Amino acid sequence: MKLLQNSGIPIYKQISEQLKEEILSGKIKEGEYLPSIRGLAQDLRTSVITTIKAYEELESEGLVTAVQGKGFYVNAQDSELLREQHIRKVEDDLTQAIKASKVAGMSEEELIETLKVLIKLSNEE
C-alpha cells in the first residue's frame, strides 16, 4: 500500500480507497479479514486512530463488518451494487480527467481521441 504524505488527500482516505479498490476488484475476497488495525498502522507507520477511521469508512459503505475481538471482515458484495460502484469510480475519474484537460487547454475532440487511444492501448495488453 502506498501512502502519499503531500497529496492533499487525508491518509485515512488513502488507506480506505486502496482497500476499497482491493475489495471491489476481488483481491480481498468475501469473508476475509482485513489486516489488524494495529498491524496495519505499524506497517504503514500511521497512527491506530488513522487506521480505525479508514476501516470505519469502509464499514459505513457496507464493504466490511466489525467483529468484536476479531477485527473487520469483507462482506458479500452484491454484483449489481459492485457494478454501480465501479461505474461511479469511472465517472469520478473521468470528471477529474475533464477538469485536467481544461487546465491543459485540450479541446473536447483531443480529450475524446486521447481516451480512444488509451482504450486501444489497454486492449492490447
C-alpha positions in Angstrom: 0.0 0.0 0.0 1.4 3.4 -1.0 0.6 6.5 1.0 1.4 10.0 -0.2 2.1 12.4 2.6 1.8 15.6 0.4 -1.1 14.5 -1.9 -3.7 16.7 -0.1 -5.8 13.5 0.4 -6.0 12.5 4.1 -4.1 9.4 5.0 -7.2 7.5 6.3 -8.9 8.2 3.0 -5.9 6.9 1.0 -6.0 3.7 3.1 -9.7 3.2 2.7 -9.7 3.9 -1.0 -6.9 1.4 -1.6 -8.6 -1.2 0.5 -11.9 -0.5 -1.2 -10.2 -1.0 -4.6 -8.8 -4.3 -3.5 -12.2 -5.4 -2.2 -14.1 -4.3 -5.3 -11.6 -6.0 -7.6 -11.8 -9.2 -5.6 -8.2 -9.1 -4.5 -9.5 -9.2 -0.9 -12.4 -11.7 -1.0 -15.7 -12.1 0.8 -15.2 -13.4 4.3 -11.5 -12.5 4.5 -10.4 -10.4 7.4 -8.6 -7.2 6.9 -5.2 -6.8 8.5 -5.4 -6.0 12.2 -5.7 -2.3 13.0 -2.5 -2.2 15.0 -0.6 -4.3 12.4 -1.6 -2.1 9.5 -0.9 1.0 11.5 2.6 -0.3 12.3 3.2 -1.5 8.7 2.2 1.9 7.2 3.8 3.9 10.1 0.5 5.6 10.8 -1.5 6.0 14.0 -4.0 3.5 15.1 -6.7 6.2 15.0 -6.0 6.8 11.3 -6.4 3.1 10.6 -9.6 2.9 12.6 -11.0 5.8 10.7 -10.2 4.1 7.4 -11.9 0.9 8.5 -14.9 2.7 9.8 -15.3 4.4 6.5 -15.3 1.0 4.7 -17.8 -0.2 7.3 -20.1 2.8 6.7 -20.0 2.0 3.0 -21.1 -1.6 3.8 -17.9 -3.2 2.5 -16.8 -4.6 5.8 -18.2 -5.6 9.2 -16.5 -5.3 12.6 -16.5 -8.4 14.8 -15.7 -7.8 18.4 -12.2 -9.2 19.2 -11.6 -10.4 15.7 -11.4 -7.3 13.5 -13.0 -6.4 10.2 -14.1 -8.9 7.6 -15.2 -8.3 4.0 -18.9 -8.5 3.4 -20.5 -10.3 0.4 -20.7 -7.9 -2.4 -23.9 -7.6 -4.5 -22.8 -7.8 -8.1 -25.2 -5.1 -9.3 -24.0 -2.8 -6.4 -20.4 -3.6 -7.3 -21.1 -2.6 -10.9 -22.6 0.7 -9.8 -19.7 1.4 -7.6 -17.3 0.7 -10.4 -19.3 3.0 -12.7 -19.3 5.7 -10.1 -15.5 5.4 -9.8 -15.2 5.7 -13.6 -17.4 8.8 -13.6 -15.4 10.4 -10.9 -12.1 9.6 -12.6 -13.4 10.9 -16.0 -14.7 14.1 -14.3 -11.2 14.6 -12.9 -9.8 14.0 -16.4 -12.1 16.5 -17.9 -11.1 19.1 -15.4 -7.4 18.4 -16.1 -8.0 18.6 -19.8 -9.5 22.1 -19.4 -6.5 23.2 -17.4 -4.2 21.8 -20.2 -6.3 23.7 -22.8 -7.4 20.5 -24.6 -10.4 20.5 -26.9 -13.2 18.1 -26.5 -12.0 16.3 -29.6 -8.5 16.0 -28.2 -9.8 14.5 -25.0 -12.0 12.0 -26.8 -9.2 11.0 -29.1 -6.9 10.6 -26.1 -9.5 8.3 -24.4 -9.8 6.3 -27.6 -6.0 5.8 -27.8 -5.8 4.8 -24.1 -8.7 2.3 -24.6 -6.9 0.8 -27.7 -3.6 0.5 -25.7 -5.3 -1.2 -22.8 -7.0 -3.7 -25.1 -3.6 -4.6 -26.5 -2.2 -5.5 -23.1 
